[in-house]
Amino acid sequence: MEKCKINNLYSLDETIAKDLLLKYTYPWEALAHIGEFILELGKKLPKDEYEEISENVWVHKTANVYKSAYIKGPAIICKDAEIRHCAFIRGNAIVGEGAVVGNSTELKNVILFNKVQVPHYNYVGDSILGYKSHMGAGSITSNVKSDKKLVVVKDGIDKIETGLKKFGAMIGDNVEVGCGSVLNPGTVVGKNTNIYPLSSVRGVIPENSIYKNKNEIVDKI
């Protein structure tokens, strides 16, 4: 599935995790390695730019981390990122340059590219969000199937067995996810796509499209 490949979803120059993602064809293949990558990279970050504020938590000196936020390592918070009131980062998280993690937003095992915004009551787990992607208030990634079976990425009759029990969403660059939407396990959203508010999304959504519902996905004009 060409549309699910890393090079078709993401601008790799817009993440500190570029070297990790270059190792793989599909982005979900990197999920199991985010933590170890952070531990290796964190020790190499320039000490005049980054401070290790707690064990295996590296924060750029220009980042704004509210006192009420909680960050468990391993984690890297990049330049000019903002971690707002009561944000909950549970580990294995990379928050890119200028990204916003908002009030009561929870992250776990994620890569947020530069300029990503998850600003209001979002849950993002076992997911990768591309450059300038935005999740509207209350939208979440659902990362475990209700039957607890392994996640399969589906695009019509085409399928990829991921071998993963936990897999949220792979969201391409410049994607807008509407308020209150749920991205079901194994969702892949192509770059420059808009998801209508209150949507339940699954499978592969093409780039440069507007998702209104599962039966109405139209090209952007």
C-alpha positions in Angstrom: 0.0 0.0 0.0 1.9 3.0 -1.3 -0.3 5.6 0.4 0.6 4.1 3.8 4.4 4.4 3.4 6.4 6.8 5.5 7.7 8.8 2.5 4.1 9.4 1.3 2.8 10.6 4.7 5.5 12.7 6.3 8.1 15.3 5.7 10.9 13.7 7.7 12.9 17.0 7.9 10.2 18.1 10.3 11.0 15.7 13.2 13.9 14.9 15.5 12.9 11.3 14.9 13.9 11.3 11.2 16.7 8.8 11.7 14.3 6.3 13.4 11.7 6.6 10.7 14.2 6.2 7.9 14.8 2.6 9.0 11.2 1.5 8.1 8.8 1.4 5.3 5.5 1.8 7.2 5.3 4.2 10.2 3.8 1.7 12.6 6.9 -0.4 12.4 8.7 2.3 14.4 6.2 2.2 17.3 8.0 -0.5 19.2 11.3 1.4 19.0 10.4 4.9 20.1 11.5 4.5 23.7 14.9 3.0 22.9 15.4 5.7 20.3 14.7 8.5 22.8 17.1 7.0 25.4 19.9 6.9 22.8 19.2 10.3 21.3 18.6 12.0 24.6 22.1 11.4 25.8 23.5 13.1 22.7 21.4 16.2 22.8 23.4 19.4 23.3 23.5 20.3 27.0 23.4 24.0 26.2 20.0 23.6 24.6 18.4 20.7 26.5 18.0 20.0 30.2 17.3 16.6 31.7 14.6 17.7 34.1 14.0 14.2 35.5 15.2 10.7 34.6 15.3 10.4 30.8 13.1 13.5 30.3 14.9 16.0 28.1 13.3 19.4 27.6 14.5 22.2 25.4 15.3 25.4 27.3 12.8 27.4 25.1 9.9 24.9 25.7 7.1 26.1 28.0 6.2 23.3 30.4 3.4 24.2 32.9 4.1 23.2 36.5 0.9 21.1 36.6 2.0 19.0 33.6 3.3 15.4 34.2 6.0 13.9 32.0 7.3 10.4 32.5 10.4 9.3 30.7 11.7 8.5 28.2 10.6 11.7 26.5 12.0 14.6 24.5 10.2 18.0 24.4 11.7 20.0 21.6 12.3 23.7 21.0 9.4 26.1 21.6 7.0 23.3 22.4 4.2 24.0 24.9 3.0 21.5 27.5 0.0 23.0 29.1 -1.9 22.7 32.3 -2.5 19.1 33.5 -1.1 17.5 30.3 -0.2 13.8 31.0 2.8 12.4 29.1 3.1 8.7 30.0 6.5 8.0 28.4 8.0 7.1 25.0 7.0 10.5 23.7 8.6 12.9 21.3 7.0 16.3 21.1 8.3 18.3 18.1 9.4 21.9 17.8 6.5 24.4 18.3 4.1 21.6 19.1 1.2 22.1 21.6 0.1 19.5 24.1 -3.0 20.9 25.8 -5.1 20.8 28.9 -5.7 17.2 30.1 -4.3 15.8 26.9 -2.7 12.4 27.3 0.2 11.0 25.3 1.7 7.5 25.3 4.2 6.0 22.8 4.0 8.7 20.2 5.9 10.9 17.8 4.5 14.4 17.3 6.2 16.1 14.4 7.0 19.8 14.5 4.0 22.2 14.9 1.5 19.4 15.8 -1.4 20.6 17.9 -3.3 18.3 20.3 -4.5 21.2 22.5 -7.8 20.2 24.1 -8.7 16.9 25.9 -7.1 14.6 23.4 -5.8 11.0 23.9 -3.0 10.1 21.5 -1.5 6.6 22.0 0.7 4.4 19.8 0.4 7.0 17.1 2.5 9.2 14.8 1.2 12.7 13.9 2.7 14.5 10.9 3.9 18.1 10.5 1.2 20.7 11.4 -1.5 18.1 12.0 -4.2 19.2 14.4 -6.6 17.2 16.5 -9.8 19.1 17.4 -11.1 19.2 21.0 -12.0 15.8 22.4 -10.8 13.9 19.4 -8.8 10.7 20.2 -6.9 7.8 18.8 -8.3 4.5 19.9 -5.3 2.2 20.1 -6.7 -1.3 21.1 -9.5 -3.2 19.4 -12.5 -4.1 21.4 -11.9 -7.8 20.8 -8.2 -7.4 21.7 -7.1 -9.0 18.4 -4.0 -7.8 16.4 -4.6 -4.7 14.3 -4.9 -5.0 10.5 -4.6 -2.0 8.3 -7.3 -2.1 5.6 -7.7 -0.2 2.4 -10.6 -1.8 0.5 -9.6 -5.4 -0.2 -5.9 -4.7 0.5 -4.7 -5.6 4.0 -1.5 -5.4 6.0 -1.1 -7.6 9.1 0.8 -5.4 11.5 1.3 -7.9 14.3 0.5 -5.2 16.8 -2.1 -5.3 19.5 -1.7 -1.5 20.2 -1.9 0.8 17.2 -3.7 4.1 17.2 -3.4 6.2 14.1 -0.8 7.3 11.5 -1.8 10.9 10.6 0.0 12.6 7.7 1.2 16.1 7.4 -1.3 19.0 7.6 -4.3 16.8 8.6 -7.2 18.4 10.4 -9.2 16.1 12.7 -12.6 17.5 13.7 -13.8 17.8 17.3 -15.1 14.7 19.0 -13.8 12.3 16.4 -12.5 8.8 17.1 -9.7 7.4 15.0 -10.1 3.6 15.4 -7.1 1.2 15.7 -5.2 0.9 12.4 -6.4 4.2 10.9 -4.1 5.9 8.4 -4.9 9.4 7.2 -3.1 10.8 4.2 -1.6 14.2 4.2 -3.6 17.4 3.7 -6.9 15.6 4.6 -9.8 16.9 6.7 -11.9 14.8 9.0 -15.4 16.1 9.8 -16.3 16.6 13.5 -17.9 13.6 15.3 -16.5 11.1 12.8 -15.7 7.5 13.6 -12.8 6.7 11.2 -11.1 3.4 10.3 -9.0 2.1 7.5 -6.9 4.2 5.1 -8.2 7.6 4.2 -6.6 9.1 1.0 -4.5 12.3 1.0 -6.0 15.6 -0.1 -9.5 14.5 0.7 -12.4 15.4 3.0 -13.9 12.6 5.2 -17.6 13.2 5.8 -18.5 9.6 6.7 -17.4 6.2 5.7 -19.5 6.3 2.5 -18.7 9.9 1.6 -15.0 10.7 1.1 -14.5 13.4 -1.5 -11.5 15.0 -3.1 -10.5 18.5 -2.0 -11.0 21.1 -4.6 
